[in-house]
Amino acid sequence: EFASAINPARPLIIGSAFAGLANLLDQNMRGQGRAFAGLEGRLAGIIVIATLGMALSQPWGLTGMCLAFISGQLVCMVVLIYCTMRNYSPHAHFWNFLPGTADVVYLLQRLMSALR
């Protein structure tokens, strides 16, 4: 009955990942005394979701709404990264948020130990 909704909903996993990362940044900023930094990101995300949702839902239906959700969560995360960098300026840089070699090595070690 709901099989037709599975394929368009799969991209929601990506949007949920962006939402989870944005939530981590939001909680970080709350802990640093910037309780309303998350509001800036959430408002930007809502504006993108509403705008793209109205534009993409007519031609693409559910897939368009999924793309709007992903875009909104990505914008929310980017705004929160900017707020975090601004809060920790001049010590924070965008590349600090990207996985490094040590992160990849750690993940591979954990994966290998889990497979044994």
ZAROTOR-328896 format. One record per atom (N, C-alpha, C): residue in three letters; atom name; residue number from 0; x, y, z. Coordinates in steps of 0.001 Angstrom, whole numbers. Layout:
N
ala/CA/NUM/X/Y/Z;
...
//
This chain:
116
glu/N/0/819/-1195/0;
glu/CA/0/0/0/0;
glu/C/0/865/1262/0;
phe/N/1/1963/1251/768;
phe/CA/1/2829/2428/852;
phe/C/1/4115/2243/53;
ala/N/2/4176/1220/-774;
ala/CA/2/5406/913/-1514;
ala/C/2/5825/2052/-2437;
ser/N/3/4884/2784/-2965;
ser/CA/3/5237/3875/-3883;
ser/C/3/5916/5041/-3168;
ala/N/4/5814/5118/-1845;
ala/CA/4/6435/6212/-1094;
ala/C/4/7860/5891/-659;
ile/N/5/8296/4648/-851;
ile/CA/5/9611/4252/-352;
ile/C/5/10734/4932/-1121;
asn/N/6/10715/4861/-2435;
asn/CA/6/11802/5446/-3223;
asn/C/6/11937/6955/-3060;
pro/N/7/10850/7727/-3114;
pro/CA/7/11028/9167/-2895;
pro/C/7/11458/9510/-1470;
ala/N/8/11151/8637/-513;
ala/CA/8/11485/8947/878;
ala/C/8/12909/8570/1248;
arg/N/9/13582/7781/451;
arg/CA/9/14956/7387/765;
arg/C/9/15902/8570/918;
pro/N/10/15787/9602/97;
pro/CA/10/16673/10764/300;
pro/C/10/16468/11463/1646;
leu/N/11/15363/11187/2318;
leu/CA/11/15142/11804/3628;
leu/C/11/16211/11384/4630;
ile/N/12/16874/10265/4379;
ile/CA/12/17962/9833/5247;
ile/C/12/19073/10879/5237;
ile/N/13/19374/11424/4063;
ile/CA/13/20407/12456/3952;
ile/C/13/19988/13698/4723;
gly/N/14/18737/14116/4550;
gly/CA/14/18242/15273/5285;
gly/C/14/18260/15053/6784;
ser/N/15/17968/13845/7214;
ser/CA/15/18002/13532/8642;
ser/C/15/19426/13577/9179;
ala/N/16/20395/13178/8366;
ala/CA/16/21793/13275/8780;
ala/C/16/22195/14740/8959;
phe/N/17/21801/15593/8015;
phe/CA/17/22088/17028/8156;
phe/C/17/21403/17595/9400;
ala/N/18/20168/17158/9650;
ala/CA/18/19435/17642/10828;
ala/C/18/20136/17215/12112;
gly/N/19/20645/15986/12151;
gly/CA/19/21362/15516/13331;
gly/C/19/22638/16294/13576;
leu/N/20/23382/16574/12509;
leu/CA/20/24605/17367/12664;
leu/C/20/24286/18797/13088;
ala/N/21/23211/19357/12542;
ala/CA/21/22797/20699/12946;
ala/C/21/22396/20716/14418;
asn/N/22/21757/19648/14871;
asn/CA/22/21364/19569/16269;
asn/C/22/22594/19526/17177;
leu/N/23/23638/18811/16769;
leu/CA/23/24878/18787/17552;
leu/C/23/25475/20184/17676;
leu/N/24/25506/20908/16565;
leu/CA/24/26034/22270/16598;
leu/C/24/25157/23171/17455;
asp/N/25/23853/22993/17373;
asp/CA/25/22925/23777/18182;
asp/C/25/23174/23547/19669;
gln/N/26/23332/22298/20061;
gln/CA/26/23577/21991/21476;
gln/C/26/24936/22533/21921;
asn/N/27/25923/22491/21032;
asn/CA/27/27228/23063/21335;
asn/C/27/27104/24556/21625;
met/N/28/26374/25245/20768;
met/CA/28/26230/26698/20950;
met/C/28/25437/27021/22210;
arg/N/29/24464/26207/22549;
arg/CA/29/23728/26419/23798;
arg/C/29/24654/26279/24996;
gly/N/30/25545/25290/24926;
gly/CA/30/26501/25082/26001;
gly/C/30/27499/26216/26128;
gln/N/31/27715/26942/25046;
gln/CA/31/28635/28069/25054;
gln/C/31/27924/29389/25365;
gly/N/32/26651/29316/25712;
gly/CA/32/25910/30528/26081;
gly/C/32/25244/31234/24918;
arg/N/33/25198/30644/23740;
arg/CA/33/24547/31243/22582;
arg/C/33/23275/30468/22288;
ala/N/34/22306/30587/23169;
ala/CA/34/21081/29786/23092;
ala/C/34/20272/30047/21828;
phe/N/35/20369/31227/21257;
phe/CA/35/19536/31560/20102;
phe/C/35/20257/31366/18772;
ala/N/36/21479/30850/18788;
ala/CA/36/22177/30586/17528;
ala/C/36/21427/29527/16728;
gly/N/37/20863/28559/17408;
gly/CA/37/20097/27531/16729;
gly/C/37/18877/28099/16043;
leu/N/38/18319/29139/16624;
leu/CA/38/17141/29780/16039;
leu/C/38/17479/30369/14673;
glu/N/39/18657/30958/14558;
glu/CA/39/19069/31530/13270;
glu/C/39/19115/30444/12199;
gly/N/40/19733/29320/12527;
gly/CA/40/19821/28222/11575;
gly/C/40/18470/27623/11253;
arg/N/41/17641/27435/12282;
arg/CA/41/16314/26844/12065;
arg/C/41/15446/27748/11188;
leu/N/42/15496/29060/11436;
leu/CA/42/14701/29982/10610;
leu/C/42/15154/29956/9158;
ala/N/43/16466/29934/8934;
ala/CA/43/16973/29858/7560;
ala/C/43/16514/28561/6901;
gly/N/44/16570/27454/7642;
gly/CA/44/16126/26174/7099;
gly/C/44/14646/26149/6774;
ile/N/45/13837/26740/7658;
ile/CA/45/12387/26787/7426;
ile/C/45/12057/27604/6187;
ile/N/46/12764/28720/6009;
ile/CA/46/12525/29550/4828;
ile/C/46/12850/28772/3552;
val/N/47/13961/28039/3566;
val/CA/47/14345/27254/2389;
val/C/47/13344/26132/2143;
ile/N/48/12939/25424/3215;
ile/CA/48/11971/24338/3046;
ile/C/48/10652/24877/2482;
ala/N/49/10177/25986/3029;
ala/CA/49/8904/26531/2560;
ala/C/49/8999/26996/1108;
thr/N/50/10075/27699/784;
thr/CA/50/10220/28232/-572;
thr/C/50/10381/27113/-1600;
leu/N/51/11338/26216/-1332;
leu/CA/51/11556/25124/-2281;
leu/C/51/10392/24133/-2281;
gly/N/52/9772/23946/-1124;
gly/CA/52/8630/23037/-1059;
gly/C/52/7495/23486/-1949;
met/N/53/7218/24794/-1927;
met/CA/53/6158/25315/-2798;
met/C/53/6561/25243/-4265;
ala/N/54/7847/25483/-4538;
ala/CA/54/8293/25486/-5932;
ala/C/54/8420/24076/-6510;
leu/N/55/8879/23128/-5703;
leu/CA/55/9179/21796/-6231;
leu/C/55/8046/20784/-6063;
ser/N/56/7100/21071/-5185;
ser/CA/56/6038/20080/-4964;
ser/C/56/5076/19978/-6143;
gln/N/57/4892/21066/-6864;
gln/CA/57/3994/21009/-8026;
gln/C/57/4542/20127/-9137;
pro/N/58/5791/20356/-9572;
pro/CA/58/6264/19505/-10675;
pro/C/58/6716/18106/-10247;
trp/N/59/7229/17956/-9001;
trp/CA/59/7826/16682/-8623;
trp/C/59/7132/15983/-7472;
gly/N/60/6134/16582/-6880;
gly/CA/60/5365/15947/-5807;
gly/C/60/6198/15642/-4580;
leu/N/61/6099/14406/-4097;
leu/CA/61/6799/13991/-2882;
leu/C/61/8312/14103/-3025;
thr/N/62/8833/13787/-4186;
thr/CA/62/10277/13907/-4416;
thr/C/62/10723/15355/-4271;
gly/N/63/9936/16278/-4755;
gly/CA/63/10241/17701/-4599;
gly/C/63/10255/18133/-3148;
met/N/64/9308/17624/-2366;
met/CA/64/9286/17953/-938;
met/C/64/10495/17355/-218;
cys/N/65/10905/16151/-631;
cys/CA/65/12103/15540/-49;
cys/C/65/13334/16386/-342;
leu/N/66/13443/16869/-1569;
leu/CA/66/14571/17726/-1933;
leu/C/66/14534/19046/-1159;
ala/N/67/13341/19575/-944;
ala/CA/67/13207/20799/-152;
ala/C/67/13651/20562/1287;
phe/N/68/13281/19414/1845;
phe/CA/68/13689/19079/3215;
phe/C/68/15207/18952/3321;
ile/N/69/15816/18243/2373;
ile/CA/69/17270/18077/2382;
ile/C/69/17954/19440/2282;
ser/N/70/17482/20273/1372;
ser/CA/70/18076/21603/1193;
ser/C/70/17921/22454/2436;
gly/N/71/16758/22415/3054;
gly/CA/71/16528/23190/4270;
gly/C/71/17422/22757/5412;
gln/N/72/17593/21445/5576;
gln/CA/72/18460/20954/6652;
gln/C/72/19923/21272/6367;
leu/N/73/20309/21228/5104;
leu/CA/73/21681/21586/4739;
leu/C/73/21939/23063/5030;
val/N/74/20999/23916/4680;
val/CA/74/21146/25350/4964;
val/C/74/21205/25587/6468;
cys/N/75/20365/24919/7219;
cys/CA/75/20379/25041/8678;
cys/C/75/21751/24662/9221;
met/N/76/22304/23549/8746;
met/CA/76/23611/23097/9216;
met/C/76/24708/24101/8842;
val/N/77/24671/24624/7622;
val/CA/77/25684/25580/7186;
val/C/77/25603/26862/8008;
val/N/78/24405/27344/8284;
val/CA/78/24257/28544/9110;
val/C/78/24789/28288/10516;
leu/N/79/24525/27109/11062;
leu/CA/79/25035/26802/12391;
leu/C/79/26555/26632/12393;
ile/N/80/27114/26099/11316;
ile/CA/80/28580/26053/11211;
ile/C/80/29137/27472/11201;
tyr/N/81/28502/28365/10440;
tyr/CA/81/28932/29762/10406;
tyr/C/81/28840/30392/11796;
cys/N/82/27730/30154/12503;
cys/CA/82/27569/30715/13856;
cys/C/82/28639/30175/14806;
thr/N/83/28953/28894/14668;
thr/CA/83/29984/28294/15514;
thr/C/83/31344/28891/15195;
met/N/84/31650/29049/13916;
met/CA/84/32928/29651/13535;
met/C/84/33015/31095/14010;
arg/N/85/31923/31817/13908;
arg/CA/85/31891/33206/14367;
arg/C/85/32094/33280/15872;
asn/N/86/31525/32312/16611;
asn/CA/86/31648/32297/18066;
asn/C/86/33080/32001/18506;
tyr/N/87/33765/31115/17783;
tyr/CA/87/35115/30716/18151;
tyr/C/87/36191/31462/17367;
ser/N/88/35809/32475/16631;
ser/CA/88/36743/33221/15806;
ser/C/88/37858/33789/16676;
pro/N/89/39061/33841/16228;
pro/CA/89/39647/33481/14940;
pro/C/89/40194/32062/14903;
his/N/90/39890/31253/15886;
his/CA/90/40486/29918/15997;
his/C/90/39749/28843/15206;
ala/N/91/38510/29069/14840;
ala/CA/91/37730/28048/14125;
ala/C/91/37767/28321/12628;
his/N/92/37907/27251/11873;
his/CA/92/37896/27328/10418;
his/C/92/36976/26236/9901;
phe/N/93/36499/26420/8674;
phe/CA/93/35547/25458/8114;
phe/C/93/36135/24056/8045;
trp/N/94/37418/23943/7699;
trp/CA/94/38016/22618/7549;
trp/C/94/38115/21874/8879;
asn/N/95/37942/22571/10004;
asn/CA/95/37904/21884/11290;
asn/C/95/36675/20982/11425;
phe/N/96/35656/21224/10614;
phe/CA/96/34431/20439/10677;
phe/C/96/34455/19232/9744;
leu/N/97/35489/19126/8929;
leu/CA/97/35601/18009/7991;
leu/C/97/36394/16876/8627;
pro/N/98/36053/15627/8295;
pro/CA/98/36803/14504/8853;
pro/C/98/38253/14525/8378;
gly/N/99/39152/14233/9296;
gly/CA/99/40573/14188/8968;
gly/C/99/41065/12760/8854;
thr/N/100/42355/12627/8632;
thr/CA/100/42963/11306/8491;
thr/C/100/42777/10478/9755;
ala/N/101/42981/11090/10911;
ala/CA/101/42829/10362/12176;
ala/C/101/41391/9868/12358;
asp/N/102/40427/10643/11899;
asp/CA/102/39024/10222/11996;
asp/C/102/38753/8997/11131;
val/N/103/39282/9016/9919;
val/CA/103/39075/7893/9002;
val/C/103/39754/6637/9547;
val/N/104/40981/6792/10070;
val/CA/104/41690/5643/10640;
val/C/104/40907/5071/11813;
tyr/N/105/40398/5937/12672;
tyr/CA/105/39615/5489/13829;
tyr/C/105/38375/4721/13383;
leu/N/106/37663/5253/12411;
leu/CA/106/36451/4577/11929;
leu/C/106/36771/3226/11304;
leu/N/107/37859/3155/10533;
leu/CA/107/38240/1892/9936;
leu/C/107/38634/854/11009;
gln/N/108/39332/1311/12042;
gln/CA/108/39688/396/13133;
gln/C/108/38448/-112/13837;
arg/N/109/37500/760/14088;
arg/CA/109/36244/337/14744;
arg/C/109/35471/-625/13859;
leu/N/110/35442/-363/12579;
leu/CA/110/34753/-1236/11637;
leu/C/110/35405/-2613/11600;
met/N/111/36722/-2639/11553;
met/CA/111/37442/-3919/11504;
met/C/111/37237/-4708/12799;
ser/N/112/37236/-4025/13943;
ser/CA/112/37025/-4729/15203;
ser/C/112/35575/-5234/15324;
ala/N/113/34640/-4527/14736;
ala/CA/113/33241/-4959/14793;
ala/C/113/33003/-6169/13882;
leu/N/114/33771/-6261/12805;
leu/CA/114/33602/-7375/11874;
leu/C/114/34252/-8667/12357;
arg/N/115/35145/-8570/13327;
arg/CA/115/35820/-9779/13852;
arg/C/115/34974/-10538/14812;
//
